[in-house]
């Protein structure tokens, strides 16, 4: 039966839009079209095109005029390009197609100029079902699977820039697995912090941040690990004030490249922190009267220390250019090329009492930390043994002794250019601190007996201090997962010069970061469902492929979906679909998403919540979530078979085990490798 209603045609259009979407704004790219004020409705865009476009003279008795053809709303409801699956799915997303008669009603309304109010006295028929709620959700019948033309590419910027924008944990990466653009951003931040040294009162300057360690550092007891976690965080905050996408990397000194069993023959320190010349260096040196043609072969070549660099230079040009003022100019060139290099650093260089080259084992009676050393330390069960004892039972923790102390000594080293004039009584003379002007070129030109990393009072002035301590912090976080109840004694101790307590430091995630070996991100955009997700092949560096403990595929910011589903992950199988067996060697794992179901509330009830700055209410259950799938076994198998890249395919399978093409929405996908 039909009845006459006093509602306008606009009211009817709103009801049709809401009915088709079942009150789910995600069906229209996150827009609650049925509740928008008229002016906003007419001004709204859908996927970059006008939702409703009115043109004079466009009326057609069958709604086929120019206005309706250029209105994105009708294109979407009819499944016309670009809503034919080529760019976007048909509207409403995730729901059944709207009835053709209802689409015709909307087309006629637009063709008539989309009036807000109908002419006086006009009425229209309403079906009886329009007077009651109809919330029965009709399942979408999936179309036959077809290859998706679009392959999602890696994010062109820094992953942590994206994470900063999305409010996710930023990632501290293995410095040996970082990309050249990531390393250049890191160098840029250090240069900017050095530049702030020109303002001695600026707390953000590198020297003022380093001075904190000189005056307040905690070692030899339970405050060692908590204090340095805060110190890293505070330093990193200054870094991110300069460049939000930068985090402090860590140096895993047990990687095979460092040959821990015979470290003097390994990489010594990370290549990114070694000395090197670039093309600009040669231009500068030529202007200083130094012959550069023979030096062209050195461009880009890494040298862990001055001694190794100058030994190579002296093979190419007159040794006079490696002394005096010329040497200072080389120091200038090396510093300008790489702000992570530090002249007062002599890694792996040790001399015996006769000034003959020796090893850290023989001279210092320490040995470079090996993977076996770290395994033994990580097996400790009490915080006193691992991180140090309390005020009333103080003791060095093993993490503080070796590797921490050893890596300071290893990277500081002994300067082989210092003449053997020191009497035996002065063999333990400390690194000079008084009257120095740190990071001034005059100070960096000096030739002290030992590197600055040799002393707690000067160590933080060397950039290599930070990746070493980031790795110490990473190891502590791993140990915390294994021993969650092993805690320091005095949880309320204040970490001066700040106001944090030990208790504040126990959860690393509250400081907004996590540790990964390497990561890559593929943005998607949650505004519309993905018909299918296939990434472009992602090249994986050899340093990552050869040694990682875990690999994860992560789905970022997945909103509440209207129906439950499984998401299957395949690696290096582009055409995987719902019929691909899960015993296929390319199947990596799956995750299950519990569907929201029909909306039980009024307008806006099920929208993605926008949390305000002072919103203290519990988090809405509609908040988008992140999902993780462990793909370690599959990734290791592919690499063992010779693969050097990974391609990710996501297959969405509904509760009826049919493939879903208009359900999954997410901000992005990432591939993460962890140590």
C-alpha positions in Angstrom: 0.0 0.0 0.0 1.1 3.6 -0.7 0.4 6.6 1.4 0.8 10.3 0.7 3.6 11.9 2.7 4.6 15.5 3.5 8.3 14.7 3.1 10.3 16.4 0.3 12.0 14.5 -2.5 15.3 15.4 -0.8 14.1 13.5 2.3 13.3 10.6 0.1 16.8 10.7 -1.5 18.4 10.7 2.0 16.4 7.7 3.0 17.4 5.8 -0.1 21.1 6.5 0.5 20.9 5.5 4.2 18.9 2.4 3.4 21.4 1.2 0.7 24.3 1.7 3.1 22.6 0.3 6.2 23.7 3.4 8.0 27.4 2.7 7.3 29.2 5.9 6.3 32.1 3.8 4.9 29.8 2.8 2.0 30.2 6.3 0.7 34.0 6.8 1.3 33.4 7.7 4.9 30.7 10.3 4.3 27.3 10.2 5.9 25.6 11.6 2.9 22.1 11.2 4.3 22.7 13.5 7.2 24.6 16.3 5.4 23.0 19.7 5.3 21.8 20.6 1.8 24.6 23.1 1.1 27.3 20.7 2.1 25.6 17.8 0.2 25.7 19.9 -3.0 29.3 20.9 -2.4 30.6 17.5 -1.5 33.1 15.6 -3.7 33.4 11.9 -4.0 36.8 10.4 -5.0 37.8 13.7 -6.5 34.6 14.4 -8.5 31.5 16.4 -7.7 29.0 14.3 -5.9 26.1 16.1 -7.5 26.6 18.3 -10.5 23.7 20.6 -11.8 23.8 22.0 -15.3 21.2 24.2 -16.9 19.1 22.5 -19.5 20.1 19.1 -18.3 16.6 17.8 -17.5 15.7 14.5 -19.1 12.5 12.5 -18.5 14.6 9.4 -17.8 17.4 11.0 -15.8 19.9 10.6 -18.5 21.0 14.2 -19.0 24.5 15.7 -18.8 24.2 16.6 -15.2 23.4 13.1 -14.1 26.2 11.6 -16.2 28.8 13.9 -14.6 27.5 13.3 -11.0 29.8 11.0 -9.1 26.9 9.7 -7.0 25.1 8.3 -10.0 28.2 7.0 -11.7 29.0 5.2 -8.4 25.5 3.8 -7.9 25.3 2.6 -11.6 28.9 1.1 -11.5 30.1 3.3 -14.3 33.7 4.4 -14.7 35.6 5.1 -12.5 33.4 3.1 -10.2 33.4 0.0 -12.4 36.3 -1.6 -10.5 39.0 0.1 -12.6 39.7 2.6 -9.9 36.9 2.2 -7.3 34.2 -0.4 -6.6 30.6 0.3 -7.3 28.6 2.2 -4.6 27.6 1.6 -1.9 30.9 0.0 -0.9 30.6 -3.2 1.0 26.8 -3.4 0.4 24.4 -4.8 -2.3 23.8 -2.7 -5.3 21.0 -0.2 -5.1 17.7 -1.1 -6.8 17.5 0.3 -10.3 14.2 2.0 -9.6 15.7 3.8 -6.6 18.7 5.0 -8.7 16.2 6.3 -11.3 14.5 8.3 -8.5 17.8 9.9 -7.6 18.6 10.6 -11.2 15.3 12.3 -11.8 15.8 14.5 -8.7 19.2 15.6 -10.0 17.9 16.1 -13.5 15.2 18.4 -12.0 18.0 20.5 -10.4 18.2 18.7 -7.1 15.7 21.0 -5.3 16.0 21.4 -1.6 12.2 22.0 -1.4 9.6 20.6 -3.7 7.0 23.0 -5.4 4.1 23.9 -3.2 1.5 21.1 -3.0 3.7 18.4 -4.4 3.6 15.0 -2.7 4.9 11.6 -3.6 4.0 8.0 -2.7 5.7 6.2 0.1 5.8 2.4 0.3 4.6 0.9 3.5 8.1 -0.5 4.2 9.5 3.1 4.3 7.7 3.6 7.6 9.7 1.0 9.5 13.3 0.2 9.9 14.8 -2.4 7.6 18.3 -3.4 8.8 18.6 -6.7 7.2 22.1 -6.8 5.6 22.2 -8.6 2.3 25.5 -10.4 1.6 27.5 -9.2 -1.4 27.8 -11.9 -4.0 31.5 -11.8 -4.9 32.4 -11.6 -8.6 34.8 -14.1 -10.1 38.4 -13.2 -9.0 40.3 -11.2 -11.5 43.9 -9.9 -11.3 44.0 -6.4 -9.9 45.7 -4.0 -12.3 47.1 -1.8 -9.7 50.2 -2.9 -7.7 50.8 -0.9 -4.5 54.3 0.7 -4.3 56.5 1.6 -1.4 56.1 4.9 0.3 58.4 7.5 -1.3 59.1 9.3 1.9 60.4 8.2 5.3 58.3 5.5 6.9 58.5 7.3 10.2 57.0 10.5 8.6 54.0 8.4 7.7 53.8 6.9 11.2 54.1 10.4 12.7 51.1 11.6 10.7 49.1 8.5 11.6 50.0 8.6 15.3 51.7 5.2 15.2 54.8 4.0 17.0 57.9 5.2 15.1 60.6 2.7 14.3 64.2 2.6 15.3 66.0 0.6 12.7 69.2 -1.3 12.3 71.7 1.3 11.1 73.3 -1.3 8.7 69.9 -1.9 7.1 68.9 1.7 6.5 68.4 3.1 3.0 70.7 6.0 1.7 67.8 8.5 1.9 67.2 7.5 5.6 70.9 7.9 6.4 71.1 11.3 4.7 68.2 12.5 6.8 70.0 11.3 9.9 73.2 13.1 8.8 71.1 16.2 8.2 69.7 16.2 11.7 73.2 15.8 13.3 74.4 18.7 11.2 71.5 20.9 12.3 72.2 20.0 16.0 75.9 20.8 15.6 74.9 24.2 14.0 72.9 25.0 17.2 76.2 24.9 19.1 76.6 28.5 17.9 73.9 29.4 20.5 75.4 28.2 23.8 72.2 28.7 25.7 70.1 26.7 23.3 69.2 23.4 25.1 68.6 21.7 21.8 72.2 22.1 20.7 74.3 18.9 20.3 76.8 20.0 23.0 74.1 20.8 25.5 72.5 17.5 25.0 75.9 15.8 25.3 76.7 17.7 28.4 73.7 16.0 30.2 75.7 12.7 30.0 78.8 14.4 31.3 77.0 15.8 34.3 74.4 13.2 35.1 75.1 9.8 33.6 74.2 6.7 35.6 76.4 3.6 35.5 77.2 0.6 37.7 73.7 0.1 39.3 70.1 -0.3 38.5 69.6 3.2 37.1 71.9 2.5 34.2 69.3 1.1 31.8 66.3 3.4 32.8 68.4 6.5 32.7 69.8 5.9 29.3 66.4 5.0 27.9 65.2 8.5 28.9 68.4 10.1 27.6 67.9 8.5 24.2 64.2 9.6 24.2 65.1 13.2 25.1 67.8 13.3 22.4 65.4 11.8 19.8 62.8 14.4 20.6 65.2 17.1 19.6 66.0 15.1 16.4 62.3 15.0 15.6 61.8 18.7 16.3 64.2 19.1 13.3 62.9 16.2 11.2 59.8 14.3 12.4 60.6 11.2 10.3 64.0 10.5 11.9 64.6 8.1 14.8 67.8 6.9 16.5 69.0 3.8 14.8 70.7 0.9 16.7 74.0 -0.8 15.9 73.9 -4.6 16.2 77.6 -5.3 16.7 77.1 -9.1 16.6 76.1 -9.1 12.9 78.4 -11.3 10.7 80.0 -8.3 9.0 81.7 -7.4 12.3 83.3 -10.9 12.7 82.9 -10.9 16.5 85.3 -13.8 16.9 88.0 -11.8 15.2 86.6 -8.2 15.1 89.8 -6.4 14.0 89.3 -8.1 10.6 85.6 -7.2 10.4 83.8 -4.0 9.5 85.0 -2.4 12.8 82.1 0.1 13.0 79.0 0.7 10.8 80.0 1.9 7.3 77.5 4.8 7.6 79.6 6.2 10.4 83.0 5.8 8.7 85.1 8.4 7.0 84.6 8.9 3.2 85.1 11.5 0.5 82.5 12.6 -2.0 82.6 14.6 -5.2 82.2 17.9 -3.3 85.1 16.9 -1.1 87.4 16.9 -4.1 86.3 20.3 -5.2 87.0 21.7 -1.7 90.4 20.0 -1.4 91.4 21.2 -4.8 90.7 24.8 -3.7 93.1 24.1 -0.7 96.0 23.3 -3.0 95.8 19.5 -2.6 96.1 17.4 -5.8 92.8 15.6 -6.1 93.1 13.7 -9.4 94.8 10.7 -7.8 92.2 10.8 -5.0 89.2 10.2 -7.3 89.5 6.4 -6.6 88.7 7.1 -2.9 85.4 8.7 -3.5 82.7 6.7 -1.6 85.2 4.3 -0.1 84.8 3.8 3.6 87.5 4.1 6.3 86.8 3.2 9.9 89.6 5.5 11.2 91.9 8.3 10.3 94.9 6.0 10.4 93.4 3.7 7.7 92.3 6.8 5.6 95.6 8.5 5.6 97.5 5.3 5.0 95.5 5.1 1.8 96.0 8.7 0.9 99.8 8.5 1.3 99.9 5.8 -1.3 98.3 8.2 -3.8 99.9 11.6 -3.1 102.8 13.1 -1.3 102.7 12.4 2.4 103.2 16.1 3.2 99.5 16.6 2.4 98.5 14.4 5.3 100.2 16.6 7.9 99.8 20.1 9.4 97.3 22.5 7.8 96.6 20.1 4.9 95.6 17.4 7.3 93.1 19.9 8.9 91.6 20.5 5.5 91.1 16.7 5.0 89.4 16.7 8.4 87.1 19.5 7.2 86.3 17.6 4.0 85.5 14.3 5.9 83.3 16.1 8.4 81.4 17.9 5.7 80.9 14.6 3.8 79.6 12.7 6.8 78.4 14.3 10.0 78.3 10.8 11.6 82.0 10.5 11.4 84.1 11.8 14.3 87.8 12.5 14.1 88.5 11.8 17.8 87.6 8.1 17.3 90.1 5.4 16.8 88.1 2.2 16.7 89.8 -1.2 17.0 93.2 0.5 17.3 95.3 -0.5 20.3 99.0 -0.3 21.0 101.1 -2.1 23.5 103.7 -0.4 25.8 106.1 -0.3 22.8 103.5 1.5 20.7 103.2 -1.6 18.5 99.8 -2.5 17.1 97.9 -4.9 19.2 94.3 -6.0 20.0 91.7 -5.0 22.6 92.1 -8.5 24.2 95.8 -8.1 24.9 96.0 -4.4 25.8 92.7 -3.8 27.7 92.0 -7.4 28.6 88.5 -7.1 27.3 87.1 -9.0 24.3 84.6 -7.9 21.7 81.1 -9.1 22.6 80.0 -12.1 20.6 76.6 -13.6 19.9 77.4 -16.2 22.5 78.2 -13.5 25.1 74.8 -11.9 24.3 73.0 -15.2 24.6 74.4 -15.8 28.1 73.5 -12.2 29.2 70.0 -12.5 27.8 69.5 -15.8 29.8 70.0 -14.0 33.1 66.9 -13.9 35.3 67.2 -11.1 37.8 67.5 -7.4 37.1 70.4 -7.1 39.5 72.4 -9.5 37.3 71.2 -8.1 34.0 71.0 -4.3 34.6 72.5 -3.7 38.0 71.8 -3.7 41.7 70.0 -1.2 44.0 71.5 1.5 46.3 71.6 -1.1 49.1 72.8 -4.0 47.0 74.7 -2.2 44.3 76.6 -4.0 41.6 77.4 -3.7 37.9 74.9 -5.5 35.7 76.5 -7.7 33.0 74.9 -5.6 30.3 76.7 -2.5 31.7 80.1 -4.3 31.7 80.3 -6.2 28.5 78.9 -5.2 26.0 78.4 -1.6 27.1 81.9 -0.8 28.6 83.6 -2.9 25.9 81.9 -1.1 23.0 82.9 2.3 24.5 86.6 1.1 24.6 86.4 -0.6 21.2 85.1 2.5 19.4 87.2 5.0 21.4 90.5 3.2 20.7 94.0 4.5 21.0 95.5 7.1 18.7 98.5 5.6 16.9 99.7 9.1 15.8 100.6 10.1 19.4 104.3 9.8 20.0 105.4 7.3 22.7 106.6 10.0 25.1 104.4 9.2 28.1 106.2 7.7 31.0 104.8 4.4 32.3 103.3 6.1 35.4 101.0 8.0 33.0 99.7 5.0 31.1 96.2 5.4 32.6 95.9 9.1 31.9 92.3 9.9 31.3 90.7 11.6 28.2 91.1 15.4 28.5 87.9 17.3 29.4 88.9 20.6 30.9 89.2 23.7 28.6 88.0 21.9 25.6 85.6 23.4 23.1 83.7 20.4 21.9 82.9 20.2 18.2 84.9 23.3 17.4 87.2 22.5 14.5 90.3 23.4 16.6 89.4 20.7 19.0 88.6 18.2 16.3 92.1 18.8 14.7 93.9 17.6 17.9 95.6 14.3 18.4 94.7 13.0 21.9 96.0 9.6 23.1 92.5 8.1 23.3 89.2 8.5 21.6 86.4 10.4 23.3 84.4 7.2 23.7 87.0 6.0 26.2 85.6 8.2 28.9 82.1 8.7 30.3 82.7 12.4 30.5 83.3 12.8 26.7 81.6 9.8 25.1 78.3 11.4 24.2 80.2 14.0 22.0 80.9 11.2 19.5 77.8 10.3 17.4 78.6 6.6 17.6 77.6 6.8 21.3 73.9 6.9 20.3 73.5 3.8 18.1 75.5 1.8 20.7 73.1 2.8 23.5 70.0 2.3 21.3 71.1 -1.3 20.9 71.6 -1.6 24.7 68.0 -0.3 25.0 66.8 -2.8 22.4 68.4 -5.7 24.2 66.8 -4.5 27.4 63.4 -4.4 25.8 63.9 -8.0 24.4 64.9 -9.1 27.9 61.9 -7.5 29.4 59.6 -9.6 27.3 61.4 -12.7 28.5 61.5 -11.6 32.2 58.5 -9.3 32.7 58.6 -9.6 36.5 62.3 -8.9 36.9 62.3 -5.3 38.0 64.6 -2.7 39.6 64.2 -2.3 43.4 63.6 1.4 43.7 60.8 2.0 41.2 60.3 5.6 42.3 63.8 6.8 41.8 63.9 10.1 39.8 66.1 10.1 36.7 67.8 13.5 37.1 68.0 16.0 35.5 64.4 15.1 34.4 61.4 14.2 36.5 60.8 10.7 35.1 61.0 7.8 37.6 62.3 4.3 36.9 58.7 3.1 36.9 58.0 5.5 34.0 60.6 3.9 31.8 59.5 0.3 32.0 57.2 0.3 29.0 59.1 1.3 25.9 56.0 1.9 23.8 54.8 4.8 26.0 57.7 6.7 24.5 56.4 6.1 21.0 58.9 3.8 19.4 59.7 0.2 18.6 62.8 -1.6 17.2 62.8 -3.2 13.8 65.7 -4.4 11.6 64.2 -3.0 8.5 60.8 -1.9 7.3 58.9 -0.8 4.1 55.5 0.7 3.9 52.9 0.6 1.1 50.2 3.2 1.5 46.6 2.3 0.5 44.1 4.8 1.9 41.1 3.8 3.9 38.7 6.0 2.0 37.6 3.2 -0.2 37.7 -0.6 -0.1 40.5 -2.4 -1.9 39.2 -4.9 -4.5 42.5 -6.8 -4.0 45.9 -6.0 -2.7 49.0 -6.9 -4.6 52.3 -5.1 -3.8 55.0 -4.3 -6.3 58.1 -6.5 -5.6 60.0 -5.1 -2.6 63.8 -5.5 -2.8 65.2 -6.8 0.4 68.8 -5.9 1.3 71.3 -8.8 1.7 72.0 -7.7 5.3 68.4 -8.2 6.1 67.9 -11.5 4.2 70.9 -13.1 5.8 69.9 -12.6 9.4 66.6 -11.8 10.9 64.7 -13.3 13.7 61.1 -12.5 12.6 59.2 -11.1 9.7 55.8 -9.5 9.9 53.2 -8.2 7.5 51.2 -5.5 9.2 47.8 -4.0 8.2 47.6 -0.5 9.4 44.5 1.3 10.7 41.8 -1.2 9.6 38.4 0.3 10.6 35.5 -1.8 11.9 34.3 -3.9 9.0 30.6 -4.6 8.5 31.2 -8.4 8.1 33.6 -10.9 9.5 36.3 -12.2 7.2 39.8 -13.8 7.0 42.7 -12.1 5.3 45.2 -14.6 3.9 48.7 -13.4 3.2 50.8 -14.9 0.3 54.3 -14.0 -0.6 55.6 -14.0 -4.2 52.3 -15.4 -5.5 50.7 -12.5 -7.4 47.6 -14.4 -8.6 46.7 -16.0 -5.3 42.9 -16.2 -4.6 40.4 -17.8 -2.3 40.9 -21.2 -4.1 44.7 -21.2 -3.5 45.3 -23.9 -1.0 46.8 -22.9 2.3 49.4 -25.7 2.0 50.9 -23.8 -0.9 54.5 -22.9 -0.2 53.8 -19.2 -0.8 51.1 -19.1 1.9 52.5 -17.1 4.8 49.6 -16.9 7.3 46.2 -15.3 8.0 44.3 -13.0 10.4 40.7 -13.0 11.3 38.6 -9.9 11.6 35.4 -9.9 13.6 32.7 -8.0 11.8 30.7 -5.1 13.3 27.3 -6.2 12.0 24.4 -3.9 11.5 24.5 -0.5 13.1 22.2 -0.3 16.2 22.4 3.5 16.6 21.4 6.7 15.0 23.3 8.9 12.5 27.0 8.9 13.2 26.9 6.0 15.6 29.2 3.8 13.6 31.5 6.4 12.0 35.2 6.2 12.5 35.7 8.2 15.8 37.6 11.5 15.7 39.1 11.7 19.2 39.5 15.3 20.5 42.5 16.6 22.3 40.7 16.6 25.7 38.5 13.5 25.2 39.1 11.4 28.3 36.5 8.8 27.5 37.5 5.2 26.9 38.6 4.5 23.3 35.6 3.8 21.0 35.2 0.2 19.8 35.0 1.6 16.3 38.6 2.9 16.5 40.7 1.5 13.5 43.1 -1.2 14.6 46.4 -2.6 13.4 46.8 -6.3 12.6 50.0 -8.4 12.3 50.7 -11.7 10.6 53.9 -13.6 11.3 55.4 -14.5 7.9 58.8 -15.6 9.1 58.8 -19.2 7.9 57.6 -18.3 4.5 60.1 -15.5 4.1 63.0 -17.5 5.2 62.1 -20.3 2.8 61.9 -17.9 -0.1 65.2 -16.3 0.7 66.8 -19.8 1.0 65.5 -20.6 -2.5 67.2 -17.5 -3.8 64.6 -14.8 -3.7 65.9 -11.2 -3.2 62.5 -9.5 -3.2 59.1 -10.0 -1.6 55.7 -9.3 -3.2 52.7 -9.3 -0.9 49.2 -10.5 -1.9 46.2 -10.2 0.4 43.2 -12.4 -0.2 40.0 -11.5 1.7 37.7 -14.4 2.3 34.2 -14.1 3.8 32.5 -16.3 6.3 31.1 -18.3 3.4 34.6 -18.9 2.1 33.9 -16.8 -0.9 36.3 -14.0 -1.9 35.3 -10.5 -0.8 36.2 -7.6 -3.2 34.4 -4.7 -1.5 35.0 -5.2 2.2 38.6 -4.6 3.3 39.6 -1.0 4.0 43.0 0.0 5.5 45.5 2.9 5.5 48.4 0.8 4.5 50.4 -2.4 4.5 54.0 -2.8 5.8 56.6 -5.5 5.7 58.8 -5.6 8.8 61.9 -7.6 9.7 63.0 -7.8 13.3 66.3 -8.9 15.0 
